[in-house]
Amino acid sequence: MRRQQGMRLDDRYVPYLQMAGLYHLARLNDRWFRLDEALVSAFVERWRPETHTFHMPFGECMITLQDVAYQLGLPVDGRYVSGCLSEFHIYIDGGRPPWVWFQELLGVIPPPSQVQKYAVNCSWFQETFGECPEDADDDTVRRYVRAYIMMLLGTQLFADKSGNRIHIRWLPYVARLEELGTYSWGSAALAWLYRCMCRVANRHIVKLAGPLQLLQSWIFWRFPQFRPAGYETFSWPLASRWAGYNPSGNEKGPRVQTWKLRIDRLQSREFIWMPYSSPDVLQVLHPEVLEPRHMSVWRSVTALIYFAVIEWHQIDRVLPQFGGVQTPPRPALNIDFLMSKDGRGGDRWFPSSMRKWHAYWDARQDSVLRFDVVADPGPSHQFLQWWSQHGKRFLAADTQLGDPRSVPIPVEASQRGPGRVPNMDPPDDVPDRRRVERRMGVGTRRSQRQWRWPDHSARRGANHGDDDDDQPGHVGGGTDDGGTSTHDGGHGGEWYGTGLGDGADTGDAGPGSGPLGDYFVGVPADDQADNKLHTWSSNASNKTT
């Protein structure tokens, strides 16, 4: 994990970043971070695409919009981050052809050697916009601000597997700097993280991208026993607490096995259901996070949108993270068909081609869950009984783990009472009925592969780029460090691939051993671009769908 090298946070950028709701992210970006690859790998093995939760021995937990707000300081209420990818002159009122608009907004055009399809090398941005001239006029400062924001979004929140290129999809956003603060950057970032982890959960996908700083900080805040020692200074946003952390990069394979074993031995009391209510957090908290419009969205079961990426915020499965009692949940929403959407098949205006799901975000306040908040949040006795029968609780091998399933249900679970399932009106399932065999891809990773990570991929240079970087649905990163992870026996039931390795072919493959499989099987013929002109709305009340 690296900071935005060569793009200094100039004081003249600050008013624009504050107006855009990205200032806290920019301050966070100005520090160095390192990723504990073994720890993150062990957690990604626990990720379930069908529920968007981590399956733990004690139940389910997940990264929510509340976590995004506290960890990254991003706004979560606002307009969805969507539109089109490159054909701005077709779909946007006042839009220009992509490279014409690029030159108008940034004052310069990159040479062909620095461009791959609709993505520009980060090195070019750094060399061209690294230092804003001291005597720059307002127009020049705005050009540098646009470049800085494009780099900030493209490297810190929405990085793809190349790790070293910036897509031009952000041109319509930086064209109207004064409107950037009206968007829900937090929900878009969470949608992209969900999609990246869902793709890696497939045994044929081997590289992980997205806002991984959010993922690691969430682990440290929720699981105190996994935190590095000596980081007790609180600052805002909360992910800045781990600045300077430098985990070991040696023996990743054995370290993954160690983390898996430690996770298998977790109990409910070792997970902090509500870490943000401590006095230390309240002392550094910025008040805008607690605005009612943001807080209510934390508890909304709704669509999360990032262009063609549609994910589902299923907080009804993690009520204790909001102070409630968890009951056996309803069946998860089946959005397999949406998981195949990654922007391929020609550009389009996504608020129109995926109108139904964008409408769910528009109606997010109608989907806020109401439930009882208790003094001792956690799973109910009924939930733990259900989870012991249906949950995928253990991943370590029998020889390492022993058999912890004889551990009795904690007394406090019975004392919490049965809880109550919140009233919800979920949408209809949208299963993907095509290539059923290919959807059997979540299962044991048995091949011996090298680990790959984004920082290593970036160092390898642009010659190893992604042919599909103009699409929003690709996972990023790569490394040459050694390490393997296999599953040799276990507790039976369904197992998860590591999702973090190397070399697996992402093409057509035979059926795997799990029920979910490869969600990413292309775009259907009936989801083609809408030829009608759609305006780029300038305010939330005048949105074109």
C-alpha positions in Angstrom: 0.0 0.0 0.0 1.5 3.3 -1.0 0.6 6.9 -0.8 0.0 9.2 -3.8 3.6 9.8 -4.6 4.5 13.0 -6.4 1.2 14.7 -5.7 1.7 17.0 -2.8 -1.3 18.3 -0.9 -1.1 22.0 -1.7 -2.8 24.4 0.7 -4.6 25.9 -2.3 -6.3 22.6 -3.0 -7.9 22.4 0.5 -11.0 24.5 -0.1 -11.9 22.4 -3.1 -11.3 19.1 -1.3 -13.4 20.3 1.7 -16.2 21.3 -0.7 -16.0 17.8 -2.4 -16.1 15.9 0.9 -12.6 14.4 0.1 -10.4 16.4 2.4 -10.1 13.8 5.1 -9.3 11.2 2.5 -6.6 13.5 1.1 -5.0 13.9 4.6 -5.1 10.2 5.0 -3.5 9.7 1.6 -0.6 12.0 2.6 0.7 9.2 5.0 2.4 5.9 4.3 0.5 2.6 4.8 1.5 -1.0 4.4 -0.8 -3.9 4.0 -0.5 -7.0 6.1 -1.0 -9.3 3.1 -1.3 -12.6 5.1 -3.9 -11.1 7.5 -6.0 -9.7 4.7 -5.7 -13.0 2.8 -7.1 -14.9 5.8 -10.0 -12.6 6.0 -10.8 -12.6 2.3 -11.1 -16.4 2.6 -14.0 -15.7 5.0 -15.9 -13.4 2.6 -19.1 -14.7 1.2 -20.3 -13.1 -2.1 -23.9 -14.1 -1.6 -24.3 -12.2 1.8 -21.5 -9.7 1.6 -20.4 -10.7 5.0 -17.4 -12.4 6.6 -18.4 -15.8 8.0 -16.8 -16.2 11.4 -17.1 -18.9 14.1 -19.4 -16.6 16.1 -21.6 -15.4 13.2 -21.5 -12.8 10.5 -19.8 -9.4 10.3 -19.3 -6.9 7.5 -17.9 -3.5 6.5 -20.8 -1.1 6.5 -21.4 2.5 5.5 -20.8 3.4 9.1 -17.3 2.0 8.9 -16.6 3.9 5.7 -17.6 7.1 7.4 -15.5 6.6 10.5 -12.5 5.0 8.9 -12.1 7.2 5.8 -14.1 10.3 6.7 -16.2 10.1 3.5 -19.8 11.3 3.1 -22.2 8.4 2.7 -25.4 10.3 1.9 -25.7 11.9 -1.5 -26.1 11.2 -5.1 -24.9 7.9 -6.5 -21.6 7.8 -8.4 -22.6 6.7 -11.8 -23.0 7.8 -15.4 -21.0 6.6 -18.4 -17.4 5.7 -18.9 -16.2 7.5 -22.0 -18.9 8.6 -24.4 -19.6 11.8 -22.6 -20.6 13.7 -25.8 -23.4 11.1 -26.3 -24.9 10.8 -22.9 -24.1 14.1 -21.1 -25.7 17.4 -21.8 -22.7 19.7 -22.5 -20.3 16.8 -22.6 -17.4 16.7 -25.0 -15.5 13.9 -26.8 -13.3 12.4 -24.1 -9.8 13.7 -25.1 -11.2 17.1 -26.2 -12.8 17.4 -22.7 -9.6 16.2 -21.1 -7.6 19.0 -22.7 -10.2 21.6 -21.9 -10.3 20.6 -18.2 -6.6 19.9 -17.5 -5.0 22.2 -20.1 -2.8 19.5 -21.6 -3.2 16.2 -23.4 -1.1 13.2 -22.5 1.2 11.7 -25.3 0.0 8.4 -26.8 2.8 6.5 -25.0 1.1 7.5 -21.7 -2.4 6.3 -22.7 -3.9 2.9 -22.8 -7.5 3.0 -24.1 -9.2 5.4 -21.7 -6.6 5.3 -18.9 -3.6 7.5 -18.4 -0.4 6.5 -16.6 -0.1 7.8 -13.0 3.5 8.7 -13.7 2.3 11.2 -16.3 0.0 12.8 -13.8 2.8 13.0 -11.2 5.3 14.5 -13.6 2.8 17.0 -15.1 0.8 18.1 -12.0 3.2 17.2 -9.1 3.8 20.8 -8.0 1.4 23.6 -8.6 3.4 26.8 -9.5 3.6 29.4 -6.8 2.3 32.2 -9.1 -0.5 30.1 -10.6 -3.8 31.9 -11.3 -7.2 30.5 -10.3 -7.7 28.7 -13.5 -4.4 26.9 -13.2 -5.0 26.0 -9.6 -8.3 24.5 -10.7 -6.6 22.4 -13.3 -4.2 21.1 -10.7 -7.0 20.4 -8.3 -8.8 18.3 -11.0 -5.7 16.3 -11.6 -5.2 15.8 -7.9 -8.8 14.6 -7.4 -8.6 12.2 -10.3 -5.4 10.7 -8.8 -7.0 10.6 -5.3 -10.1 8.7 -6.5 -8.2 6.5 -9.0 -5.5 5.3 -6.5 -7.0 5.4 -3.0 -10.7 4.5 -3.5 -11.2 2.9 -6.9 -7.9 1.4 -7.9 -8.0 -1.4 -10.4 -5.6 -4.2 -10.9 -3.1 -2.2 -12.9 -2.3 0.0 -9.9 -0.7 2.6 -12.1 -3.3 4.2 -14.4 -6.2 6.6 -13.9 -9.4 6.3 -15.9 -11.0 9.3 -17.6 -14.5 8.4 -16.3 -13.9 11.2 -13.7 -13.9 14.0 -16.2 -17.6 14.8 -15.8 -17.1 15.0 -12.1 -14.1 17.3 -12.0 -15.7 19.4 -14.7 -18.0 20.7 -11.9 -15.8 21.0 -8.8 -18.5 22.8 -6.9 -20.9 19.8 -7.2 -18.5 17.1 -6.0 -19.7 17.4 -2.5 -23.2 16.2 -3.5 -22.1 12.6 -4.2 -21.9 9.6 -1.9 -18.3 8.7 -2.2 -18.5 6.4 0.7 -21.2 4.2 -0.8 -19.3 4.0 -4.1 -16.1 3.0 -2.4 -17.9 0.3 -0.4 -19.6 -1.0 -3.6 -16.2 -1.3 -5.2 -14.6 -3.0 -2.2 -17.5 -5.5 -2.1 -17.1 -6.3 -5.8 -13.3 -6.7 -5.5 -13.7 -9.2 -2.6 -16.6 -11.0 -4.4 -14.4 -11.5 -7.5 -11.5 -12.7 -5.4 -13.7 -15.2 -3.6 -14.1 -16.9 -6.9 -11.3 -19.5 -7.2 -10.4 -18.4 -10.7 -9.8 -14.7 -9.7 -6.5 -14.2 -8.0 -5.8 -10.4 -7.6 -7.3 -8.0 -5.1 -7.8 -4.2 -5.4 -10.1 -1.6 -4.1 -9.8 0.5 -0.9 -7.7 -2.1 1.0 -6.7 0.5 3.6 -10.4 0.5 4.7 -10.4 -3.3 4.9 -7.3 -3.5 7.0 -8.2 -0.7 9.4 -11.7 -2.3 9.8 -10.0 -5.5 10.9 -7.8 -3.7 13.5 -10.7 -1.7 14.9 -13.1 -4.7 15.2 -10.6 -7.3 16.3 -8.3 -5.9 19.1 -6.3 -9.1 19.4 -5.1 -8.6 15.7 -3.9 -5.0 16.2 -0.2 -4.2 16.0 1.2 -3.0 19.3 2.1 0.6 20.0 -0.6 2.4 17.9 -2.6 4.0 20.6 -2.9 7.6 19.2 -6.3 8.4 17.9 -6.7 10.9 15.0 -9.2 11.6 12.2 -10.1 9.7 10.1 -9.7 6.6 12.2 -7.7 4.7 9.6 -4.9 7.2 10.2 -4.2 5.5 13.5 -2.2 2.8 11.7 0.0 5.1 9.7 3.6 3.8 9.8 2.6 0.2 10.4 5.1 -2.0 8.6 4.1 -5.7 8.8 6.5 -8.5 8.0 6.5 -9.6 4.3 8.3 -12.9 4.9 6.8 -16.4 4.9 3.4 -15.3 3.8 2.1 -18.9 3.3 2.8 -20.0 6.9 1.6 -16.7 8.2 -1.7 -17.1 6.4 -2.2 -20.5 8.0 -1.4 -18.9 11.4 -4.0 -16.2 10.9 -6.6 -18.7 9.7 -6.1 -20.8 12.9 -6.4 -17.7 15.1 -9.6 -16.7 13.3 -11.1 -20.2 13.7 -10.6 -19.8 17.5 -12.4 -16.5 17.8 -15.4 -16.1 20.1 -18.1 -13.5 20.0 -16.7 -11.5 22.9 -13.5 -11.0 21.0 -15.2 -9.0 18.3 -16.0 -5.4 19.1 -19.6 -4.9 17.8 -19.6 -1.1 18.5 -16.0 0.3 18.5 -17.0 3.9 17.7 -18.8 4.7 20.9 -15.6 4.9 23.0 -14.6 8.3 24.5 -11.3 8.3 22.6 -13.2 8.2 19.3 -15.6 10.8 20.3 -12.8 13.2 21.1 -11.4 13.1 17.5 -14.8 12.7 15.7 -15.7 15.3 13.1 -19.3 16.4 13.7 -20.4 16.1 10.0 -20.3 12.3 10.4 -23.1 12.5 12.9 -25.5 14.4 10.7 -28.9 12.6 10.8 -29.0 12.2 7.0 -25.7 10.3 7.1 -26.4 8.2 10.2 -29.8 7.0 8.9 -28.2 5.7 5.7 -25.8 3.5 7.8 -28.9 1.4 8.7 -30.4 1.3 5.2 -30.7 -2.0 3.3 -30.2 -0.6 -0.2 -28.2 -0.7 -3.4 -24.5 0.5 -3.4 -23.6 1.9 -6.8 -20.3 2.5 -8.6 -21.1 3.0 -12.3 -21.9 -0.6 -13.5 -21.1 -2.1 -10.1 -24.3 -2.8 -8.1 -23.9 -4.4 -4.6 -26.3 -4.8 -1.7 -25.9 -3.3 1.8 -27.3 -6.2 3.9 -27.0 -4.8 7.4 -30.0 -6.9 8.5 -27.5 -9.7 8.9 -25.2 -7.7 11.3 -27.6 -5.9 13.6 -25.2 -6.1 16.6 -22.9 -3.7 14.8 -25.6 -1.1 15.3 -26.6 -2.1 18.8 -29.2 -4.8 18.1 -29.7 -8.5 18.7 -29.1 -10.7 15.8 -31.8 -13.3 14.9 -31.5 -15.9 12.2 -31.6 -13.8 9.1 -33.9 -14.0 6.1 -32.4 -15.6 2.9 -29.9 -13.3 1.3 -30.9 -11.4 -1.9 -29.7 -13.2 -5.0 -28.1 -10.7 -7.3 -25.9 -13.1 -9.3 -27.1 -11.5 -12.5 -25.9 -8.1 -11.4 -22.5 -9.6 -10.5 -21.9 -10.2 -14.2 -22.1 -6.4 -14.9 -18.7 -4.8 -15.2 -19.2 -2.2 -18.0 -18.3 -4.5 -20.9 -20.3 -4.6 -24.1 -20.1 -1.0 -25.0 -20.5 2.2 -23.0 -24.0 3.1 -21.8 -25.7 5.4 -19.4 -25.9 3.2 -16.3 -28.7 5.2 -14.5 -30.9 4.2 -17.4 -29.7 0.7 -18.2 -29.8 -0.2 -14.5 -32.6 2.1 -13.6 -34.3 -0.1 -11.0 -31.2 -0.4 -8.8 -30.4 3.3 -9.0 -33.9 3.9 -7.8 -33.3 1.8 -4.7 -30.5 4.2 -3.8 -32.7 7.2 -4.4 -35.2 5.7 -2.0 -32.6 4.7 0.6 -34.3 6.6 3.4 -37.3 4.4 2.9 -35.2 1.3 3.6 -33.8 2.3 7.0 -34.2 -0.5 9.5 -35.9 0.0 12.8 -34.9 -2.3 15.6 -34.4 -2.3 19.4 -31.0 -1.1 20.6 -29.8 -3.1 23.7 -27.0 -2.6 26.2 -25.3 -5.8 25.3 -25.5 -6.3 21.5 -24.7 -9.6 20.0 -26.2 -12.8 18.5 -29.2 -14.4 20.1 -29.3 -17.9 21.4 -31.5 -18.9 18.4 -29.0 -17.4 16.0 -26.1 -19.3 17.4 -28.0 -22.5 17.3 -28.9 -21.8 13.6 -25.3 -20.7 12.9 -23.8 -23.9 14.3 -25.9 -25.9 11.8 -25.6 -23.7 8.7 -22.6 -21.4 9.1 -19.2 -22.1 7.6 -17.3 -21.6 10.8 -13.9 -23.2 10.5 -11.2 -23.2 7.8 -8.1 -24.5 9.4 -7.1 -28.2 9.0 -8.3 -30.7 11.6 -4.7 -31.4 12.6 -4.2 -27.8 13.5 -7.6 -26.8 15.0 -8.8 -29.8 17.0 -12.6 -29.5 17.4 -13.9 -26.3 19.0 -17.5 -27.1 18.1 -18.1 -28.5 21.5 -17.9 -25.0 23.0 -21.3 -24.2 24.5 -23.4 -21.3 23.5 -22.5 -18.3 25.9 -24.9 -17.6 28.7 -25.1 -13.9 27.6 -26.7 -15.0 24.3 -29.7 -16.4 26.1 -29.9 -13.3 28.3 -30.2 -11.0 25.3 -33.6 -12.5 24.4 -34.8 -13.7 21.0 -34.5 -10.3 19.2 -36.8 -9.2 16.4 -36.4 -9.4 12.7 -36.8 -5.8 11.3 -39.5 -5.2 8.8 -38.1 -5.1 5.2 -39.5 -5.0 1.7 -36.6 -6.5 -0.3 -36.5 -6.5 -4.1 -37.0 -9.7 -6.1 -34.0 -12.0 -6.7 -32.2 -11.6 -10.0 -30.4 -15.0 -10.3 -28.0 -15.6 -13.2 -29.3 -18.7 -14.9 -26.6 -18.8 -17.6 -23.8 -21.2 -17.5 -24.8 -22.8 -14.2 -21.7 -24.9 -14.1 -19.5 -21.9 -14.2 -21.2 -20.5 -11.1 -19.8 -23.4 -9.1 -16.4 -21.6 -8.7 -16.3 -20.8 -5.0 -14.4 -23.6 -3.4 -11.0 -24.9 -2.4 -8.0 -23.4 -4.1 -5.8 -26.4 -4.6 -3.1 -25.0 -7.0 0.2 -23.8 -5.7 0.4 -20.2 -6.8 2.5 -17.1 -6.0 0.9 -14.2 -4.1 0.3 -11.0 -5.9 -0.4 -7.5 -4.6 -1.0 -4.1 -6.1 2.2 -2.4 -4.9 4.3 -5.1 -6.6 2.3 -4.9 -9.8 2.8 -1.1 -9.9 6.6 -1.6 -9.6 6.6 -4.0 -12.6 5.5 -1.1 -14.8 3.0 -0.4 -17.4 4.2 -3.1 -19.7 2.2 -5.6 -17.6 -1.0 -3.7 -17.8 -4.6 -4.6 -17.8 -6.3 -4.8 -21.2 -9.6 -3.9 -19.7 -8.8 -1.0 -17.5 -11.5 1.1 -19.0 -14.0 -1.1 -17.3 -15.0 -0.6 -13.7 -15.2 -4.3 -12.7 -11.6 -5.5 -12.6 -9.6 -6.5 -9.6 -6.1 -4.9 -9.2 -2.8 -5.8 -7.9 0.1 -8.2 -8.3 3.3 -9.3 -6.6 6.0 -11.8 -7.1 6.5 -12.8 -3.5 6.3 -16.5 -2.8 3.6 -18.2 -0.7 1.0 -20.8 -1.1 -2.2 -21.7 0.5 -4.0 -25.0 0.1 -6.8 -26.8 1.9 -5.9 -30.3 2.9 -8.8 -31.7 4.6 -10.9 -29.9 7.2 -14.3 -29.9 8.9 -16.3 -30.8 5.8 -18.9 -28.6 4.2 -18.0 -25.8 1.9 -14.6 -24.3 1.8 -13.2 -21.1 0.4 -10.4 -20.4 -2.0 -7.7 -18.1 -0.7 -8.5 -15.6 -3.5 -5.0 -14.2 -3.2 -2.6 -16.0 -5.4 -1.3 -16.0 -8.9 -1.7 -17.5 -12.3 -5.2 -18.8 -12.4 -6.9 -18.5 -15.8 -10.0 -16.4 -15.6 -11.5 -17.9 -18.7 -14.0 -20.6 -19.0 -13.5 -23.4 -16.5 -15.1 -26.5 -15.3 -17.4 -26.6 -12.3 -16.0 -26.1 -8.8 -17.1 -27.4 -5.5 -19.3 -24.6 -4.2 -22.8 -23.4 -4.9 -22.0 -19.8 -6.0 -19.4 -20.0 -8.7 -18.2 -17.5 -11.3 -20.6 -14.6 -11.3 -18.7 -12.7 -14.0 -19.9 -14.3 -17.2 -20.5 -11.3 -19.5 -23.3 -8.9 -20.3 -26.5 -10.1 -21.9 -27.7 -8.8 -25.2 -30.7 -7.1 -23.7 -28.5 -4.7 -21.7 -27.1 -2.6 -24.5 -26.5 1.1 -24.6 -29.6 3.4 -24.6 -29.3 5.6 -27.7 -31.4 8.4 -26.2 -29.6 11.5 -24.9 -29.5 11.7 -21.1 -28.6 14.8 -19.3 -26.0 15.0 -16.6 -28.1 16.2 -13.7 -26.8 19.2 -11.8 -28.8 18.5 -8.6 -30.4 15.6 -6.8 -34.0 16.7 -7.5 -33.4 16.9 -11.3 -31.8 13.5 -11.9 -32.4 11.8 -15.3 -32.9 8.1 -15.2 
